[in-house]
Amino acid sequence: MEFFVPSTTRRAHYINNLGWSYLLLLPTLFVPGSQADTLFFANATLWDVRNEFLYLTAETEATSSITYVAAFGKRDEELVVAAKNDALNKLKAAVVTMLQGKQN
């Protein structure tokens, strides 16, 4: 048997409604006009490789979002780790539920 858990991450950075104040330069130090979003997908598949039987599949997704001051934002890695941990915890719960034979 083989258990696969591939994943995908998407990140987006953009200026929110307060971003217009960045034209004055000084607000970049204290106005939270920037936004960062991260979306993390995780998929689990359990295959019996001998007879090519698929036992279970589960998919989850999680998001992480932060509004920040342009000069002091979180790094992408911190947002990805937060979304990844949330998605993998959800995936673990989904796989355990399926292995126990419970219905969603």
N, C-alpha and C positions, 0 to 999 in steps of 0.2 A: 504494500500500500504506500501511496505517496500523498502527502499533504502539501499543497501549494498555497502561498499567500502573497500574490502580487499586489502592488499598490501604485497609485498615481497621485501626484500632488499638482495643484494649480494655485498660482499666486497672482494677486492683482494689487497694484498700488495706484491710488488716484487722489486728487485734491477734492475735499468736500466743500460745502457752502462757505466755510470760513477762509478758504484758500485765497480769495481775492485780496485779503489783507496782507498777503506776502509781498505785494507790490511795494509796500513801505519798508521792506527789509527788516526792520526791528521786530515786527510781530513773528518772524520766523523763530524767535527764541522763546515765545510764550503762548502763541495762539495754536490750538490743536486743529490745524486745517488740513492735515493729511490723514489718509485712511489706508489701511492694509488689510486685505482679506486673504485667507488661505483655505482651500478646500482639499481634503484628503480622502481618497477612495481606497477601500481595502476589500479584497475578494478572497475567500477561502474555498478551496476545492479539495475533496477527499476522493481519490481514485484507487480502485483495485487494479493494479497494472497487469496482473496475470490474466484476468478475464475481461479487462476493460470496462468494469462496472463503476458507474459514478454513484457514490454513496451520499454525498451532500455537497451543496454549495451555499454560500452565504455572502452577502454584500452589505457593506456599511459605508457611511460617509460621515464626516465631521467637519465643522468649520471653526476657524479661529479668526477673530477680527479685533482690530485695535484702531483707535483714533489717537494720533500723536502729534506732537510739535515737530515741525520739519527738521529742526536741528537735532532732536533727541528721540529718534524712533527705535523701536525694537528691530533687531536683525531678523531677516527672513527665517533663519534656522530656529529661532525661538518660537515663531508662529507655527512653523511646520511641526516642531516637536509637540506643541500643545494639541494641534489638530490630530497628529498621528496617534498620540496616546489615547485621546478620546475615541478615535475610530477603532483602534485595536481593542480597547476595552469593550466597545459595543460588539465587535466581531467575536470576541471571546464569549460574551454572553449569548450571542446568536448560535454559535457552534455548540455550546454546552446545552442549550435548549433543544437543538435538533438531535443531539446525541442521546438525550434523555427521552426523546419521542414526544415531547409536548407540542401542542399546537400554538401558533401565535394568535 
